[in-house]
Amino acid sequence: MMGILIDNLKHALMIAVFVFVMMMLVDYLNVLTKGKANRAIKGGLFRQYFVASFLGSTPGCLGAFMNVSFYVHGLISFGAIIGGMIATSGDEAFVMLAMMPKKALLLFGILFILGIIFAYISDKVAAFFKIKPCKECSLSIIHPQEECRSLNFKEVINRLKKMSFVRFLLIVFLVTAFYGFVAGIIGPREWNWIRITLISLTLVATFIIFTVPDHYLEEHIWQHIIKKHLWRVFLWTFGTLVVVNIGLRFWNLEAFVKAHMFWVLLIAGLVGIIPESGPHLLFVTMFVQGLIPFSVLLASSIVQDGHGMLPLLSYSIKDSLLIKVFNLVIGLGIGFVLLWIGY
């Protein structure tokens, strides 16, 4: 039992570090290019479908938040926001990249294509049933932020001389993670591309922590990524790994799942309704363990969108419920068809 806990703790730590670094890089790049997404998304419906699905398929909740912002400001259609949420995997995307990189990229590609297709179909269905989505509001997910790309070495040196506790804590965290990857304490023990990638990303993240202004460090990295996301990702990952591994060893979970795959798929779809990053990890882990087929993972991925729906819930419960209904029907429909034909 203790061995299971220790092994899963190390695995969860590796995933948590990877998620933290990737979320920070995505946010950092978003701030560097702010404003360009607004210009790119304006245009015809197909461009809206493409951009919304592309943003949704990028790892993390940031793309979904941007889609919500565009939607409530009337920049994308009802179908486009549905397509974006279909393509969205939330914070679990980072976890899937860490646990099954090749299959994760394939899944993201499939979700991206499905997002475009069903964005078009959803707009047609919405027009047929005369569904009137929200047009415009004052909700703003993307707002002006202090520049994060300060590479003035004098300013960097001054920040290090007056180092805040948060910066010190993050540097210690990343240096410790770097040592863990190099020594093989966490992550792969053999030298492969995963280990090299983890080490490289940790070095890049350390550079960012050293150079960004205090405002960006406090507001973006500490307040948002760590306090709102990272601890949940770690707890959900660790808890899911422990439950699945204990189930495999003591509860004969494999036999139960394979004997009730129809209900497992249905539950996966219903769990996806929850606007939370974490529950989907149960099905990700079961897929990695070979307990469930791709159809269940795909259905779960289509329905769930991490925290992506939360900003819209604060503005329009009606629109949020409609989007979830569309995604649930689409996810279960595709899932059951693929399960029926053997996938």
C-alpha positions as CSV (number, residue, x, y, z in Angstrom):
1,M,0.0,0.0,0.0
2,M,2.8,2.4,0.9
3,G,4.6,1.6,-2.3
4,I,1.5,2.5,-4.3
5,L,1.2,5.9,-2.5
6,I,4.9,6.7,-3.0
7,D,4.9,5.8,-6.7
8,N,1.7,7.7,-7.4
9,L,3.0,10.7,-5.4
10,K,6.1,10.8,-7.6
11,H,4.0,10.5,-10.8
12,A,1.6,13.2,-9.6
13,L,4.5,15.5,-8.8
14,M,5.9,15.1,-12.3
15,I,2.6,15.8,-13.8
16,A,2.0,18.8,-11.5
17,V,5.4,20.3,-12.4
18,F,4.7,19.8,-16.1
19,V,1.2,21.3,-15.9
20,F,2.6,24.3,-14.0
21,V,5.3,25.0,-16.5
22,M,3.1,24.6,-19.5
23,M,0.3,26.8,-18.0
24,M,2.9,29.4,-17.3
25,L,4.3,29.3,-20.8
26,V,0.8,29.5,-22.4
27,D,-0.1,32.5,-20.2
28,Y,3.3,34.1,-20.8
29,L,2.9,33.8,-24.6
30,N,-0.7,35.0,-24.4
31,V,0.4,38.2,-22.7
32,L,3.2,38.7,-25.2
33,T,0.7,38.5,-28.1
34,K,-2.3,40.1,-26.5
35,G,-4.7,41.8,-28.9
36,K,-3.8,39.7,-31.9
37,A,-6.5,37.1,-31.2
38,N,-9.2,39.7,-31.4
39,R,-8.0,40.8,-34.9
40,A,-7.6,37.2,-36.1
41,I,-11.1,36.0,-35.1
42,K,-13.1,38.7,-36.9
43,G,-14.4,37.4,-40.2
44,G,-16.8,34.8,-41.6
45,L,-18.3,31.9,-39.8
46,F,-15.7,29.4,-41.0
47,R,-12.9,31.6,-39.6
48,Q,-14.8,31.8,-36.3
49,Y,-15.2,28.0,-36.2
50,F,-11.5,27.5,-37.0
51,V,-10.2,30.0,-34.5
52,A,-12.6,29.0,-31.7
53,S,-11.7,25.3,-32.2
54,F,-8.0,26.0,-32.4
55,L,-8.1,28.1,-29.2
56,G,-10.2,25.3,-27.5
57,S,-7.7,22.6,-28.5
58,T,-4.7,24.5,-27.0
59,P,-3.9,23.0,-23.5
60,G,-5.4,24.7,-20.5
61,C,-8.4,26.8,-19.9
62,L,-7.0,30.0,-21.4
63,G,-8.3,29.3,-24.9
64,A,-11.8,28.5,-23.5
65,F,-11.8,31.7,-21.5
66,M,-10.8,33.7,-24.7
67,N,-13.7,32.0,-26.6
68,V,-16.1,33.0,-23.8
69,S,-14.9,36.5,-24.0
70,F,-15.3,36.6,-27.8
71,Y,-18.8,35.0,-27.5
72,V,-20.3,37.4,-25.0
73,H,-18.9,40.3,-27.0
74,G,-20.7,39.0,-30.1
75,L,-17.5,38.2,-32.0
76,I,-18.3,34.4,-32.5
77,S,-21.5,32.6,-33.0
78,F,-23.4,30.1,-30.8
79,G,-22.1,27.2,-32.9
80,A,-18.5,28.5,-32.6
81,I,-18.6,28.6,-28.8
82,I,-19.9,25.0,-28.9
83,G,-17.2,24.0,-31.2
84,G,-14.6,25.6,-29.0
85,M,-15.9,23.8,-25.9
86,I,-15.9,20.5,-27.8
87,A,-12.2,21.0,-28.6
88,T,-11.4,22.1,-25.0
89,S,-9.8,19.6,-22.6
90,G,-9.0,22.2,-19.9
91,D,-6.0,21.6,-17.5
92,E,-6.4,17.8,-18.2
93,A,-4.7,18.4,-21.6
94,F,-1.4,19.1,-19.9
95,V,-1.9,15.9,-17.8
96,M,-2.6,13.8,-20.9
97,L,0.5,15.3,-22.7
98,A,2.5,14.1,-19.7
99,M,0.9,10.6,-19.4
100,M,0.4,9.8,-23.1
101,P,1.9,12.4,-25.4
102,K,1.3,10.8,-28.8
103,K,-2.2,9.7,-28.1
104,A,-3.0,13.1,-26.5
105,L,-1.9,15.0,-29.7
106,L,-4.0,12.6,-31.8
107,L,-7.0,13.3,-29.5
108,F,-6.5,17.1,-29.6
109,G,-6.4,16.9,-33.4
110,I,-9.7,14.9,-33.5
111,L,-11.3,17.3,-31.1
112,F,-10.2,20.2,-33.2
113,I,-11.8,18.7,-36.4
114,L,-15.0,17.8,-34.5
115,G,-15.1,21.3,-33.1
116,I,-15.2,22.8,-36.6
117,I,-17.7,20.3,-37.9
118,F,-20.2,20.5,-35.0
119,A,-19.8,24.3,-34.8
120,Y,-21.3,24.5,-38.3
121,I,-24.0,21.9,-37.4
122,S,-24.9,23.5,-34.1
123,D,-25.4,26.9,-35.8
124,K,-27.8,25.2,-38.2
125,V,-29.7,23.5,-35.4
126,A,-29.8,26.7,-33.3
127,A,-31.3,28.5,-36.3
128,F,-33.9,25.7,-36.9
129,F,-35.0,25.8,-33.3
130,K,-34.8,29.6,-33.1
131,I,-32.3,29.5,-30.2
132,K,-31.2,33.1,-29.4
133,P,-27.9,33.2,-27.6
134,C,-26.6,36.3,-25.8
135,K,-25.3,39.1,-28.0
136,E,-23.1,41.3,-25.9
137,C,-22.2,42.0,-22.3
138,S,-19.5,43.7,-20.2
139,L,-17.7,40.5,-19.2
140,S,-14.1,40.8,-20.1
141,I,-11.8,37.9,-19.7
142,I,-8.9,39.5,-21.6
143,H,-7.9,42.8,-20.1
144,P,-4.8,45.0,-20.2
145,Q,-2.0,43.7,-18.1
146,E,1.5,45.0,-17.2
147,E,4.0,43.9,-19.8
148,C,5.7,40.6,-18.8
149,R,8.6,40.6,-21.2
150,S,11.0,42.8,-19.3
151,L,14.5,41.7,-20.3
152,N,16.2,44.9,-19.1
153,F,19.1,43.3,-17.2
154,K,19.4,46.3,-14.8
155,E,15.7,45.8,-13.8
156,V,16.2,42.1,-13.5
157,I,19.2,42.5,-11.2
158,N,17.2,45.0,-9.1
159,R,14.3,42.6,-8.8
160,L,16.7,39.8,-7.7
161,K,18.3,42.1,-5.1
162,K,14.8,42.9,-3.7
163,M,13.5,39.4,-4.3
164,S,10.0,38.8,-3.1
165,F,9.1,35.7,-1.1
166,V,6.9,34.5,-3.9
167,R,9.8,34.7,-6.4
168,F,12.2,33.0,-4.0
169,L,9.6,30.2,-3.4
170,L,9.1,29.6,-7.1
171,I,12.8,29.5,-7.8
172,V,13.3,27.0,-5.0
173,F,10.4,24.9,-6.4
174,L,11.7,24.9,-9.9
175,V,15.3,24.2,-8.9
176,T,14.2,21.3,-6.8
177,A,12.1,20.0,-9.7
178,F,15.1,20.3,-12.0
179,Y,17.2,18.3,-9.6
180,G,14.5,15.7,-9.3
181,F,14.3,15.3,-13.1
182,V,18.1,15.2,-13.6
183,A,18.6,12.7,-10.8
184,G,15.7,10.5,-11.9
185,I,13.9,10.9,-8.6
186,I,10.7,12.0,-10.3
187,G,9.8,11.4,-13.9
188,P,11.4,8.8,-16.2
189,R,14.5,7.1,-14.8
190,E,16.0,6.5,-18.2
191,W,17.2,9.3,-20.5
192,N,14.6,9.7,-23.1
193,W,12.8,12.6,-24.9
194,I,10.3,13.0,-22.0
195,R,13.0,13.5,-19.4
196,I,14.9,15.9,-21.7
197,T,11.7,17.8,-22.4
198,L,10.9,18.1,-18.7
199,I,14.4,19.4,-17.9
200,S,14.3,21.9,-20.8
201,L,10.9,23.2,-19.9
202,T,11.9,23.6,-16.2
203,L,14.9,25.7,-17.3
204,V,12.7,27.9,-19.5
205,A,10.3,28.3,-16.6
206,T,13.1,29.3,-14.3
207,F,14.2,32.0,-16.8
208,I,10.7,33.4,-16.8
209,I,10.5,33.5,-13.0
210,F,13.9,35.3,-12.9
211,T,12.9,38.0,-15.4
212,V,9.2,38.8,-15.2
213,P,8.0,41.9,-13.2
214,D,6.6,41.4,-9.7
215,H,3.1,42.3,-11.0
216,Y,3.0,39.5,-13.5
217,L,4.6,37.1,-11.0
218,E,2.0,37.8,-8.3
219,E,-1.1,38.2,-10.4
220,H,-0.6,35.7,-13.2
221,I,1.6,32.9,-11.9
222,W,1.0,32.9,-8.1
223,Q,-2.6,34.1,-7.8
224,H,-4.0,32.4,-11.0
225,I,-1.9,29.4,-11.9
226,I,-0.8,28.2,-8.5
227,K,-3.6,29.2,-6.2
228,K,-6.5,28.5,-8.6
229,H,-5.3,25.6,-10.7
230,L,-2.1,23.8,-9.7
231,W,-3.1,22.4,-6.3
232,R,-6.4,21.1,-7.7
233,V,-4.5,19.4,-10.6
234,F,-2.1,17.8,-8.2
235,L,-4.8,16.6,-5.8
236,W,-7.0,15.3,-8.5
237,T,-4.1,13.6,-10.3
238,F,-2.8,12.0,-7.1
239,G,-6.2,10.9,-5.9
240,T,-7.2,9.5,-9.3
241,L,-3.9,7.5,-9.6
242,V,-4.3,6.1,-6.2
243,V,-8.0,5.1,-6.6
244,V,-7.4,3.5,-10.0
245,N,-4.3,1.6,-8.9
246,I,-5.9,0.4,-5.7
247,G,-9.0,-0.6,-7.7
248,L,-6.8,-2.6,-10.1
249,R,-5.1,-4.4,-7.2
250,F,-7.8,-5.0,-4.7
251,W,-11.3,-4.3,-6.2
252,N,-11.0,-6.1,-9.6
253,L,-11.9,-2.8,-11.2
254,E,-10.9,-4.0,-14.7
255,A,-13.5,-6.8,-14.7
256,F,-16.2,-4.4,-13.5
257,V,-15.5,-1.7,-16.1
258,K,-15.3,-4.1,-19.0
259,A,-18.5,-5.7,-18.0
260,H,-20.4,-2.4,-17.8
261,M,-18.8,-0.3,-20.5
262,F,-22.2,1.2,-21.6
263,W,-22.7,2.6,-18.2
264,V,-19.1,3.7,-17.9
265,L,-19.5,5.8,-21.1
266,L,-22.7,7.3,-19.9
267,I,-21.2,8.2,-16.6
268,A,-18.2,9.7,-18.4
269,G,-20.5,12.0,-20.3
270,L,-22.5,13.0,-17.3
271,V,-19.3,13.7,-15.3
272,G,-18.2,15.9,-18.1
273,I,-21.0,18.3,-17.3
274,I,-19.2,19.3,-14.1
275,P,-17.4,22.7,-14.7
276,E,-14.3,21.6,-13.0
277,S,-10.8,20.4,-14.0
278,G,-10.2,17.0,-12.3
279,P,-13.0,14.5,-12.7
280,H,-12.1,13.8,-16.3
281,L,-8.7,12.5,-15.0
282,L,-10.4,9.4,-13.8
283,F,-11.2,8.4,-17.4
284,V,-7.8,9.6,-18.7
285,T,-6.1,7.3,-16.1
286,M,-8.3,4.4,-16.9
287,F,-7.6,4.8,-20.6
288,V,-3.8,4.9,-20.0
289,Q,-4.2,1.7,-17.9
290,G,-6.1,0.0,-20.8
291,L,-9.4,-0.2,-18.8
292,I,-11.6,1.8,-21.2
293,P,-11.5,2.2,-25.0
294,F,-10.9,5.4,-26.9
295,S,-14.7,6.0,-27.4
296,V,-15.1,6.6,-23.7
297,L,-12.2,9.0,-23.5
298,L,-13.3,10.9,-26.6
299,A,-16.9,11.2,-25.3
300,S,-15.6,12.5,-21.9
301,S,-13.3,14.9,-23.7
302,I,-16.1,16.3,-25.9
303,V,-18.4,17.0,-23.0
304,Q,-16.0,18.3,-20.4
305,D,-14.3,21.6,-20.8
306,G,-12.4,22.1,-17.5
307,H,-13.0,25.5,-16.0
308,G,-13.9,26.9,-19.5
309,M,-17.6,27.3,-18.8
310,L,-17.2,29.1,-15.4
311,P,-16.9,32.7,-16.8
312,L,-20.1,32.1,-19.0
313,L,-22.0,30.7,-16.0
314,S,-21.5,34.0,-14.2
315,Y,-23.2,35.8,-17.1
316,S,-25.8,33.5,-18.6
317,I,-26.9,30.2,-17.0
318,K,-29.2,29.6,-20.0
319,D,-26.5,29.8,-22.6
320,S,-24.2,27.6,-20.4
321,L,-26.9,24.9,-20.1
322,L,-27.7,25.0,-23.8
323,I,-24.0,24.6,-24.7
324,K,-23.7,21.7,-22.2
325,V,-26.8,20.0,-23.6
326,F,-25.4,20.2,-27.2
327,N,-22.0,18.9,-26.1
328,L,-23.5,16.1,-24.0
329,V,-25.7,14.9,-26.9
330,I,-22.7,15.2,-29.4
331,G,-20.3,13.4,-27.0
332,L,-22.6,10.5,-26.1
333,G,-23.7,10.1,-29.7
334,I,-20.2,9.9,-31.0
335,G,-19.1,7.8,-28.1
336,F,-21.8,5.2,-28.4
337,V,-21.3,4.9,-32.2
338,L,-17.6,4.3,-31.7
339,L,-18.2,1.8,-28.9
340,W,-20.7,-0.1,-31.0
341,I,-18.2,-0.5,-33.9
342,G,-15.4,-1.6,-31.5
343,Y,-13.5,1.6,-30.6
